[in-house]
Each structure stands twice: as C-alpha cells, then as structure tokens.
Amino acid sequence: MMRRPFSEPVDDRARHRGRTHELAQGIDFNSLMEPVALRLLGEPAQKHGHEWRYGSRGSLAIDVAKGTGLITRPTPAAASST
C-alpha cells in the first residue's frame, strides 16, 4: 500500500463514487426492466405491447422497451365514480 503525505487529503467517498459511476455506465438498465419488474411486481394486470400496467386501475405503467415508468393517481371525480 502506497502511503501519502499528510498534506495530501484522501477523499475515499469521491473515489468510490467515481468507480460506481464507471460500473453503472457499462450496464444496460433498459434490458433489465422486464425481469426486474416481474421479480418485484409480479405479472402485470394489463400488457399492451411494451407497456405493462399494474394496479386495479393501471396506475403504474412501465415501458419495458424504454426502461421507463409512470405512476398516475386518479382524480377525485374518477375515484368517486367507481
């Protein structure tokens, strides 16, 4: 192990963040969306192509091709109509 002079501060957190960022850049997160969604959320209530919807009203939508998701809340009028 190389020793540094006391006058030269070492920021291990910054060095760790740099390594983590480098590792994350090499991961294709979009391709992981489908298996992660299935593992965490189970089978979706609805499937329309690449869009999967979860919840009784489809309030959680995931696009497994793009690797994106959207949570929507029903308006008070829509919630009271059911």
N, C-alpha and C positions, 0 to 999 in steps of 0.2 A: 504494500500500500504506500502510495506516494504522500509524503507529508507536505503541507502547505505552510507558508509563513503565517504568523498570527495576523499580520496586517491585511491578509487577503481573505475576506469573508466567503464562506461557502453557503450557498442557498440550496439545500438539498430539495426543498419543495419545488423550486423552479426547474431544477434539473429533472425531477420526476415528472412534472407536467410536460416537459418537452418530450420525454420518452413516451409518455402516454399518448400525446398528440400524434407522434410519429406512428405508433402502433394503430391508432384509430383510423389514420388516413389509408392504411392498407386493407381495411375491412369494407366489404360491400354490404352496408347495412340494409339496402333495399332488398337484396336477395334473402335476407334473414327475416323480413317482416312476416311472411306467411308462417314459417314454423314457430316463430316466437308468439304470434297472435294465437295460433292453435294451442300452444302449450299453456299460455297464460289465460286465455279467454274461452277456450274450447271451440266447438263448432259454432259458426255464426247463425243467427236467426234467418238471415237472408244473404244470398250470394247473387250478385249481378255482374258477371264478368270478373274484373279485377277488384270490384268494390264489394267488401263484406260489411254487413251491418249486424250490430249486436244490440241487445236490449229489446224490450217489448214493442217499442216504437221506432227502433232503428236509430237510437240517439247517438250511438258510437259507430262511426263509419271509418273503415280502413281501406285504403287503396294499396293492395299488396304488391302491385307492379311498381308504383311510385315510392312506396315506403312511407306514406303519409297517413295521418289520421285526423279526424274531426269529431268533436263532441258537440252535440246540439242539445238545447233544452227546449221543451215545448213551451209555447206562450201560455199564459194563464187561461186564455179563451180556449185554446186547443186542449189543455189539460182538463178543463171542466166539461168539455163536450163528450168525454168518454166515461 
